């Protein structure tokens, strides 16, 4: 397999507790032609000093962008994506751990897709995750199964608007995908949601249904992995007016069609089908 350069975009905020384990898991990758671009969002703990210590220990491997902007997670990732220059880019959370062959397996799939569609075709490769506790003990071996999510909606943009299936920390993008998805124009949607819906419309998404990330659950998670149940979905019903407002705003800001009624109906159907799935 070709040894193409991969940029890993690491957005941080008060992540000192787990950051070292994440960087160590990147160091241990079987695919070695990678570099990290980091942007901190105004941390008040030891996050920035930890990154600087790794930068000093690995000359040329870590680039630190000017931080302290307090953009929020979504816009911090948008900033990193705009500053990236490599043909292949991965998103990285500060508190997870990567399986050792994550980059290798995803790059293998990416190059296979580019051989079929061309480098100028927007492509995204994602994967399943294993949900773990703070000590990395496995709670659920498959994020998809735990959340009762199906990967068969990944290439329908309106379905991804209704329900984001891809987790950002599993994303590998080619340069063509970045061109259609960046900049992120509103922060009502997480970066993975915005990117996924745009790549699904303009290009193709492929999923490796194998957990390549240990997705750590703890009290500071921005987005967790709640179990799907009737009680959980009923608790979310009150948010539907806000969802519709978000979709209407998305319709103004996104460069893809946003059929709000169709999205709404699919959201209802999809959640009902997840409840019935064993």
N, C-alpha and C positions, 0 to 999 in steps of 0.2 A: 504494500500500500504506500502511496505517495506520502511524504512527510510534510504536508502543508502546514503553514504557520496558523495557529489558533490563538485568538485573543480572548481572554476570560475577563468578563466585566464584573467587578466585585463592588457592589454598593454597600456601604457600611453605615451603621448608626448604633452607638453604644453596644457593640458586639464583642467586647473584650472576653467575655466568659467562654465563648466557643470558637472564636475566630482562629485561634492557633490550630485546632483540629481540622478545620476546613482547609486552611492553607497547606497543612501537612498532607492531607489526602490528595491535593493537587500535585504536590511534590512527588507523591508516590505513583502517579499515573504511568502506565506502560507507554503511553504516547508522550513523547518528551518535547516536541516542538510547540511549546505554549508560552505565553506571557500573560501577566495579570495587569489590567488597568483598574486602579482603585479610585473611588471617589467617596469621601466621607461627608456625611450630612450634618456635621456639627456635633460630633460625639463629645460627651463630657467625662467619659471614662478613659481607659487606657487603649482604646481601639487604635488611634493613630500611631501611638508609640509602638504597638505590636506590629503594625504593617511596616513601619520604618525599620524595625529590627529585622524583619524578613527581607526587606529590600536590601539592606546592608549585607545580609548573609548570602543573597542570591543576585549578584550584580547582573544587570541587564534583563532580569526576569520580571521585575515589578516596576510599573510606572504609577506614580501617585499624582492625580490631578488636584488642582486647587479645590479645596472643600469648604465646608462651613456655610453652605448656601441655604441650608434648611429647606430643601426642595420637596421633601417627602420621598418615599421609596420609588413611586412611579416616575416622577420627573428626574430623580437622580439616575435611574436606569436610562431614561431618554437622553439625558446629558452624556452618559457614558457611550451610548450607541452612536450619538452624533460625533463623538471624539474618536471612535474606533476607526481603524484604517485597514485591518486585515481582511482577507477574503472570507474568513470564517470566524464567527464570534459566538461565544457561549455566555449565558447569564449565570451568575453565581450568587447565592445567598450566603450570609456570613456565618450561619449557625448549623449548616448541614455537613455531611461527609460524603464524598464521592467514592463510588466503587472504583477499584484500580484501573479497570479497562473502560471506564465511561467514555473518555475522549476517543479512544481507539475505535470502539464499536460504533459510536455516532458518526465519526468521520468516515468510516467504512461505508455506512449507509448513505451519507451525504454524497460521497464520490460516486456511488452507484446511481443515485438519483440524477446527479449532474451528467453522467454518461448518457442517461436516457433523455433528459430534458434540456441540457445545456447549462452553462454557468450563468447565463443571463436570465434564467427562469427562477423566480423566487421560491426558495426551498427552506423548509424547517424540519428538523429531526428532533423528536422528543422521546421520552421514555416513561415507564412506570417508576414508582418510588416505593421504598419500604418505609413504613411509619415506625419511628423509634422514639423512646423516651429520652430524657436528658442524659442518661448513661449509655445511650445507643443500644439498649435492649429492644429487640423487635416487638412491637405491639401488634402490627398487622403487616404481613409480608407483601401485600399489594394495595397501593393507594386506590387503584381503579376498582378493585373488588370491594374494598371497604366502603368506598363512596358510591358504589353501584353505578359507575360511569362506563360508558361505551366509547371506544375509539372510532366507531363507524360514523360519527358525526364530524370528524376532524376536517373534512374538506367541503363542508357546507357552511359558508360564512354566516348566514342568518342563524343557523343553529348554534354556532359558537358565540354569536352575540347574546343569544338567550342563555346559554350555559357554557361557561369557560371550562374546558376539560383539561387544557394543558397547564402544567405547573412551570413557572418561569425558570426555576433552577434546573430544569431538564432540557432547556432549549439550546439547540445549535442552529444558527442562521447562516446562510450564505449572504454575500454582499447584495445580491439582487433582492433578497427578502428585506434587508435593512432599508433599501431605497424605497420600498413601497410602504413600510410601516413606521418610518421615523421622519419627522418628530412626532411624539405622542402629543396630541393637541388638547386633551382634557385629562384631568386626574380623577374623574369619576370611575374610571376603569383601571384595574391593575395592569401593569405593563404586559403581563403574559396574555391577558384578555384582549387588549388592543392589538398586540402583535399577531396573535393567533387568528383573529377574525380577518385581518388584512392579508396575511399570507394565504389563508384559505381561499379568499376571493381571487387574488391575482396569481397564485402559484399552487404549491402542493405541500401537504404536511404528511410526514411518515412517522409512525410511532414504533419504537422498539418496546414490545410488551414484556419487558424484563426490568426489574428495579435496578437502576444505576445510581440512585441517590438514597442515602439514609436521611429521611426527612424528619428532622428532630422537632418534637412537640414540647413546648415549654411555655411558661406564663407570658413571655414577651413576644411570641409569634405574632406577626402582622396578620397572617392568614394561616389557619390551622387545617385540621382534617377531621371535622365533625362527622359523626356517624349519621347516616340518613335514616330518619324515622318519621312517623306521622307527626309526633310531637315537635320535632325539629322543623318540619316543613310548615306546620301550622303557625309556629312562632315567627316564620318569615313572611306570612301573608300580609302583615301590616306594612311591609316594605314595598309592596307592589306599586303603590302610587309613585314612590321615589324611583323605582325601576323604570317606570314608563317615562318619567321626566328625564332620566338619564338617557334612555333610548332616543327620545326626541332631541336632546342636546347632541347626542352622538350623530344623529342624522344630519345636523348642521355642520359638524366638525370633521367627520370621517370622509374618506375619499371612496367609500364603498356604499352600495345600497343598504338602507336600514328600513326594511318593511316592518314597521312597529307592530301592526296587528298580527302579522304572520309570526313574528318573534314571540309575541305574548302568548299566542295559542300553542306554539311549540313548547314554551316554558312550562305551561300547565301540563301538557301531554307528557313531556319528558319526566317531570318530577313524579307524576302519577305512575308512570311505568317503572321508575326506580323503586317506588314503594312496593310494587308487586314482584320485583326481581328478587330471587333468593341468592 
